[in-house]
Amino acid sequence: MNTYDMIVVGGGIAGIVAATRAAEKGLRVVVLEKGEVPDYKCNTRWSGGIVHVGYVDPKEPAANIQAGIALNTRGYTDPALAQVLVEQCGKVIDWLRVQGVRFIRSGSQSYLAWTMAPPRALVAGIDWKGRGPDVMLRTLTDRLRKLGGTLLLGAKAERLILENGRVMGLEATVAGVATRFTASAVVIADGGFQSNIHLIRQHIMPNPEAVKQRGGATGMGDGMRMAREAGAAITDLDCFYGHLLHRESMVNDKVWPYPELDGIATAAIVVNHAGQRFVNEGAGGVNMANMIARGADPLCATLVLDTPIWEGPGRSARIPANPALERAGGTIFRGSTLRELAGVAGLDPDGLEATVAAYNKACASGDFGGLTPPRTTDRFKPMPILKAPFVAIPACAGITYTMGGIRIDADARVLSEAGEAIPGLYAAGAATGGIEGGPAIGYTGGLSKAAVFGFRAAEHVAKGAKQ
Ligand SMILES: Cc1cc2nc3c(=O)[nH]c(=O)nc-3n(C[C@H](O)[C@H](O)[C@H](O)COP(=O)(O)OP(=O)(O)OC[C@H]3O[C@@H](n4cnc5c(N)ncnc54)[C@H](O)[C@@H]3O)c2cc1C
């Protein structure tokens, strides 16, 4: 009873891929998922379903993918883990297709080549039911069951069982009852700690209540705690993957998780109530979301732009803020002068005029060196703010998942502080660290990381089981 070859903690893409692959290899597998209903919430189900590596099609030549990872992480990544992503992601996509998962190209850019089908509607707000990632999870779960595996709902993993440093199983609460599961391998795939306010406050930001949970809000860091208790090394806890959202997403479910405001912010400026810039817009939306969240007042950010930015980058995202935001009831401020805009948007008019004047001067001369804070221009082109009506969009940071966590090796084995694999313990997906984060707050793709390392974990467990 309750004896398996492999136990998986969490039924997101990392866990379901690991379990299905292991079942295909003939292992007896159970997935413990704390969600209680068949369409249980998780970030995977709510995601956009775009499988990319460093914003590059995973089937492009390795050099292109490596360049995408390097550009986004500025070289801050574990090379062995990055190499696995480069080499394996295309193959895992092929495997997913064999399982019945369908993909379409959702746009002309490289990173949109593998979007789970059907894609979400291109409108603001929450839209996951019947969309690609939801269908993918249901398809894999059906396959898992056909292969003899089990997805146990309402099962919350609590602690690992160890004997002489080796993982032997775990204890879980199933329908309120403490239950023991035995297996020689456990894969932790619980999706990170983004929804654990205490951990977030401890590691990332002083005021997490002022940051929007941009996802299923299921990641409580249980897996990281369990792994740490087993002696695992923990890494890169200080960054998250997220985006800039309209500030009203704190109270209005129609304006999140899309549209993101990143594309507008990287072309324009982000100011505080004093009308002063306080982040490097050129570092990109994920970086800005982290910087805003780390500040004392994460709800102080306002995007300031002009009509060409609103009509250009404002319309160019896959789910464009213009016109999706206003259609969903999001407030956009407009003014025929910067002073008027400042008045309606609650910004200091003198501060805003001075900030825009300095910024426009830098745009005209191409010399951004004198701006405070500095503004980089190598990734995103800044546009001057010249043409009325001027536009202000109140913004906030949205946290999707935490980038750091359990340290793993290329086979998804959990490593100890001494760098040795802990026998029987694996981790995959947003529960792990080592690929993303760092000074540039690099993002390489949440679905690719989760699917690839879930797959790797299963392969390694299966290999060991045969020996
Ligand atoms: C709105 C949105 C859009 C996104 N778009 C994209 C995109 O287009 N491309 C991309 O690459 N990434 C995207 N992402 C990120 C991506 O969804 C995640 O990185 C990825 O799904 C993580 O998968 P996971 O399996 O690690 O975690 P999750 O999908 O979060 O699954 C973890 C599961 O573990 C369960 N769990 C937690 N604790 C326990 C416990 N103690 N016991 C049992 N079960 C537990 C949870 O209930 C959950 O079901 C998006 C995310 C969101 C929210």
The ligand as an SDF file (V2000), in Angstrom:
LIG
                    3D

 53 58  0  0  0  0  0  0  0  0999 V2000
   -0.2010   34.1100  -16.2230 C   0  0  0  0  0  0  0  0  0  0  0  0
    1.0250   33.2810  -16.4880 C   0  0  0  0  0  0  0  0  0  0  0  0
    1.5460   33.2280  -17.7710 C   0  0  0  0  0  0  0  0  0  0  0  0
    2.6930   32.4580  -18.0150 C   0  0  0  0  0  0  0  0  0  0  0  0
    3.1060   32.3190  -19.3060 N   0  0  0  0  0  0  0  0  0  0  0  0
    4.1780   31.5500  -19.5740 C   0  0  0  0  0  0  0  0  0  0  0  0
    4.5600   31.2970  -20.9150 C   0  0  0  0  0  0  0  0  0  0  0  0
    3.8630   31.6420  -21.8730 O   0  0  0  0  0  0  0  0  0  0  0  0
    5.7230   30.6010  -21.1300 N   0  0  0  0  0  0  0  0  0  0  0  0
    6.4860   30.1290  -20.0930 C   0  0  0  0  0  0  0  0  0  0  0  0
    7.5370   29.5340  -20.3310 O   0  0  0  0  0  0  0  0  0  0  0  0
    6.1000   30.2960  -18.7990 N   0  0  0  0  0  0  0  0  0  0  0  0
    4.9610   30.9820  -18.5190 C   0  0  0  0  0  0  0  0  0  0  0  0
    4.5440   31.1170  -17.2280 N   0  0  0  0  0  0  0  0  0  0  0  0
    5.3440   30.4780  -16.1600 C   0  0  0  0  0  0  0  0  0  0  0  0
    5.0270   28.9830  -16.1050 C   0  0  0  0  0  0  0  0  0  0  0  0
    3.6520   28.8120  -16.0330 O   0  0  0  0  0  0  0  0  0  0  0  0
    5.6930   28.3200  -14.8810 C   0  0  0  0  0  0  0  0  0  0  0  0
    7.0530   28.6200  -14.8450 O   0  0  0  0  0  0  0  0  0  0  0  0
    5.5320   26.8000  -14.9210 C   0  0  0  0  0  0  0  0  0  0  0  0
    4.2170   26.4610  -15.2350 O   0  0  0  0  0  0  0  0  0  0  0  0
    5.9640   26.1720  -13.6090 C   0  0  0  0  0  0  0  0  0  0  0  0
    5.5680   24.8270  -13.5980 O   0  0  0  0  0  0  0  0  0  0  0  0
    5.7370   23.9600  -12.2750 P   0  0  0  0  0  0  0  0  0  0  0  0
    5.2320   22.6200  -12.6170 O   0  0  0  0  0  0  0  0  0  0  0  0
    7.1120   24.1000  -11.7700 O   0  0  0  0  0  0  0  0  0  0  0  0
    4.8080   24.6730  -11.1860 O   0  0  0  0  0  0  0  0  0  0  0  0
    3.1610   24.8540  -11.0860 P   0  0  0  0  0  0  0  0  0  0  0  0
    2.5330   24.8560  -12.4270 O   0  0  0  0  0  0  0  0  0  0  0  0
    2.9890   26.0380  -10.2400 O   0  0  0  0  0  0  0  0  0  0  0  0
    2.7070   23.5320  -10.3500 O   0  0  0  0  0  0  0  0  0  0  0  0
    3.0390   23.2860   -9.0010 C   0  0  0  0  0  0  0  0  0  0  0  0
    1.9560   22.4190   -8.3900 C   0  0  0  0  0  0  0  0  0  0  0  0
    2.3940   21.9570   -7.1170 O   0  0  0  0  0  0  0  0  0  0  0  0
    1.2870   21.9530   -6.2370 C   0  0  0  0  0  0  0  0  0  0  0  0
    1.7750   21.9780   -4.8570 N   0  0  0  0  0  0  0  0  0  0  0  0
    2.3620   22.9910   -4.1940 C   0  0  0  0  0  0  0  0  0  0  0  0
    2.6980   22.6150   -2.9640 N   0  0  0  0  0  0  0  0  0  0  0  0
    2.3250   21.3340   -2.8240 C   0  0  0  0  0  0  0  0  0  0  0  0
    2.4060   20.3850   -1.7660 C   0  0  0  0  0  0  0  0  0  0  0  0
    2.9480   20.6710   -0.5690 N   0  0  0  0  0  0  0  0  0  0  0  0
    1.8970   19.1330   -1.9690 N   0  0  0  0  0  0  0  0  0  0  0  0
    1.3080   18.7890   -3.1480 C   0  0  0  0  0  0  0  0  0  0  0  0
    1.2000   19.6780   -4.1770 N   0  0  0  0  0  0  0  0  0  0  0  0
    1.7100   20.9170   -4.0200 C   0  0  0  0  0  0  0  0  0  0  0  0
    0.4850   23.1640   -6.6370 C   0  0  0  0  0  0  0  0  0  0  0  0
   -0.8450   23.0910   -6.1910 O   0  0  0  0  0  0  0  0  0  0  0  0
    0.6410   23.1440   -8.1520 C   0  0  0  0  0  0  0  0  0  0  0  0
   -0.4100   22.4400   -8.7470 O   0  0  0  0  0  0  0  0  0  0  0  0
    3.3560   31.8010  -16.9510 C   0  0  0  0  0  0  0  0  0  0  0  0
    2.8050   31.8160  -15.6760 C   0  0  0  0  0  0  0  0  0  0  0  0
    1.6280   32.5360  -15.4470 C   0  0  0  0  0  0  0  0  0  0  0  0
    1.0120   32.5010  -14.0830 C   0  0  0  0  0  0  0  0  0  0  0  0
  1  2  1  0
  2  3  1  0
  2 52  2  0
  3  4  2  0
  4  5  1  0
  4 50  1  0
  5  6  2  0
  6  7  1  0
  6 13  1  0
  7  8  2  0
  7  9  1  0
  9 10  1  0
 10 11  2  0
 10 12  1  0
 12 13  2  0
 13 14  1  0
 14 15  1  0
 14 50  1  0
 15 16  1  0
 16 17  1  0
 16 18  1  0
 18 19  1  0
 18 20  1  0
 20 21  1  0
 20 22  1  0
 22 23  1  0
 23 24  1  0
 24 25  2  0
 24 26  1  0
 24 27  1  0
 27 28  1  0
 28 29  2  0
 28 30  1  0
 28 31  1  0
 31 32  1  0
 32 33  1  0
 33 34  1  0
 33 48  1  0
 34 35  1  0
 35 36  1  0
 35 46  1  0
 36 37  1  0
 36 45  1  0
 37 38  2  0
 38 39  1  0
 39 40  1  0
 39 45  2  0
 40 41  1  0
 40 42  2  0
 42 43  1  0
 43 44  2  0
 44 45  1  0
 46 47  1  0
 46 48  1  0
 48 49  1  0
 50 51  2  0
 51 52  1  0
 52 53  1  0
M  END
$$$$
